[in-house]
Amino acid sequence: MARVVKAEHLSKVYRMGQVDVEALHDVSLALEEGELIAIMGPSGSGKSTLMHLIGCLDQPTSGELIVNGEKVSQLNDRELARLRGRAIGFVFQTFNLIPRVNALTNVLMPMGFTHLLPPREREERARSLLEQVGLGSRLKHMPSELSGGERQRVAIARALANDPKLILADEPTGNLDTKSGAQIMELFDQLNERGHTIVVVTHDPNIAQHAQRIVHLLDGRVQDASEVSLGIS
Amino acid sequence: MGFRETLRLSWSNIRNHKLRNSLAVLSVTIGIAAVIAVITMTTGLQSALLNTLTRDLLHADTISVTVKGNEGAFGSAQVFSQRDVKHLETLKGVKAVDVIGRVRAASLYFEGHRLLSPVVQVTTDPKFLPLDAGRPIAGPGEIVIGAGIAQSICEQQEQAAQGAKADTAKIKESCKRATQSKLLADRILGQPLRMKYINAQKKIQQSQLQIVGLIKNAQFLPHQTAYVDPSYHSDTEELGGQAVPVYTALLVKVANISKLASVKQEIEGYFDRFSSDARKLLGTGTEINVHTLANIVDEIKKNFGQVTGFLGAIAVVALLVGMIGVMNVMLITVKERTREIGIMKATGATNGNVLQLFLTEAVLICLIGAFLGVLAGMGLSVLFIKLTMMLFSGLQSIPFVFVPIWYAIAILTGLVVGVVSGVYPAWSAARTNPIKALRYE
């Protein structure tokens, strides 16, 4: 199986005023295609930082990171944006839809950045993605007219817009009731079965149960060494 | 991101904040309207002034050809022939050629008394002379007179009325004042004058004339000149073995006022050659003056240019304020949509995409503003013209001038203002850190 993400000895240091804060310390991690893994840890453990690095929104201070075969440290802003657009789909805790355009346009937006499909075919794809997440009848609804669970499903459809290798979900059920949360996780399971590689950041053990592998973070370090070595092998 | 998608996203935001963006549009509208109004009005005023001064009063479309040292009342040396006229008529840009001649040895008498030193001339263009009162001469038996002659007639009338005890100095003073008022016209128009002159048969002849018009009392018009029908003209010169009529001056009218200089050059060229009758008669020693008002027209245009520039500068300040208004709105918009910028970046937007989006929005606001500004500016100038005409009655009407090139410039300015006011906000949006942006509340 191809390796989607390979991280070796990653560390990330933030400078807060006069002091350096080490958010990640020597983290090594590998993600195989088709995996669904969970990253767990209390707040401040560095899970968000790790996700931002894997999502190419930020660069590591040291260590090497390869995403979808590309060395992240060697990419400029433009190439990073391209990689984010084509290889990664984000799902956020707060959904982060554009509030003033409808569901369909929200899903269309990432396709506009990548130009993978000719403009005429984009709307067709956006429709079918929204149908896949069960919102075929809600295409023209504004985000404010949708429930939390529905909004998150629009967000998932948007994450799938450019058919990325990797889906990064940051507390995807954090703002949802149990039932909607379960539906979302069910959706992730389906996507995973279809071959999508998914990383879910969570502190909810019930959510983490869906994962084939759990990476525990504490104070910027990977806690369970056995899991990590298993990943790298 | 494609242009249409960018446009759609920008437009959806503009629509989303109707009041705020309408005010931003308005601020640009006011600036552009001010500029367009200033330009339309000054162009209209300039055109009105040029019309009054040059076409009616100064005859700026007319080039006068005279013999040097002989310009006074268009002089007495008669050297220009009909052949010269015919040739000038064939020059490019020439609309018509008229002549001014002098009635040979003419003297004028009012009620039996000879008037001092009037010069009696003829012209084939009766409309050439601006009149204060009455009408142009329509044929033989009629005469229009200058202010100096009118004053002499007035003095004689007063002398006759007051008899021997008249105060000559007082009469002179009151008649001089009268030439500046319309009162004189009532006394003079319709009065008979007798003209003694030498006719074509070289005989002294007398004619009864009726005064039909008073020549405008202006600095540049000779006061002691009177005009009669061309049939009284009789001066000839021997040219090519026969006697041809000759005149003191030529009046060349150009079709287009901007062609004054080139036509002037051609006329000068013609009279430099011995093929022209005037040069043949004068020989090489005497210069022929070809005079245009191109300088005055240029001067007027230059002055209006300065006024336009000055008023325009004030209008540009308004535009600058508008620009700051748009910039302010754009900065607020960028701040407000920080999170959205983060989302876009996370889903693959490059800095360029984000820049383009916000720049498009600013340009859109300014283009709408510019378009409305052009319309408002046109409306404003119509209003201003009406107001001016109302306040200062008796003004010559100020035309409303279409200045399409300026409308294009205004729209282009809108584009530039949009880019200038949008570039900083858009740039700051583009370089927003996506992680911070996603966390932004």
Chai-1 contact restraints between the chains, C-beta under 6 A:
chainA,res_idxA,chainB,res_idxB,connection_type,confidence,min_distance_angstrom,max_distance_angstrom,comment,restraint_id
A,H52,B,I435,contact,1.0,0.0,6.0,A-B,restraint_1
A,L57,B,P434,contact,1.0,0.0,6.0,A-B,restraint_2
A,L57,B,I435,contact,1.0,0.0,6.0,A-B,restraint_3
A,D58,B,I435,contact,1.0,0.0,6.0,A-B,restraint_4
A,D77,B,N351,contact,1.0,0.0,6.0,A-B,restraint_5
A,R78,B,T350,contact,1.0,0.0,6.0,A-B,restraint_6
A,A81,B,G348,contact,1.0,0.0,6.0,A-B,restraint_7
A,A81,B,T350,contact,1.0,0.0,6.0,A-B,restraint_8
A,R84,B,G348,contact,1.0,0.0,6.0,A-B,restraint_9
A,G85,B,G348,contact,1.0,0.0,6.0,A-B,restraint_10
A,F90,B,A346,contact,1.0,0.0,6.0,A-B,restraint_11
A,N96,B,I343,contact,1.0,0.0,6.0,A-B,restraint_12
A,I98,B,E340,contact,1.0,0.0,6.0,A-B,restraint_13
A,R100,B,S12,contact,1.0,0.0,6.0,A-B,restraint_14
A,R100,B,N16,contact,1.0,0.0,6.0,A-B,restraint_15
A,V101,B,S12,contact,1.0,0.0,6.0,A-B,restraint_16
A,P110,B,T347,contact,1.0,0.0,6.0,A-B,restraint_17
A,P110,B,G348,contact,1.0,0.0,6.0,A-B,restraint_18
A,G112,B,M1,contact,1.0,0.0,6.0,A-B,restraint_19
A,G112,B,E5,contact,1.0,0.0,6.0,A-B,restraint_20
A,F113,B,M1,contact,1.0,0.0,6.0,A-B,restraint_21
A,F113,B,G348,contact,1.0,0.0,6.0,A-B,restraint_22
A,F113,B,A349,contact,1.0,0.0,6.0,A-B,restraint_23
A,F113,B,N353,contact,1.0,0.0,6.0,A-B,restraint_24
A,T114,B,G348,contact,1.0,0.0,6.0,A-B,restraint_25
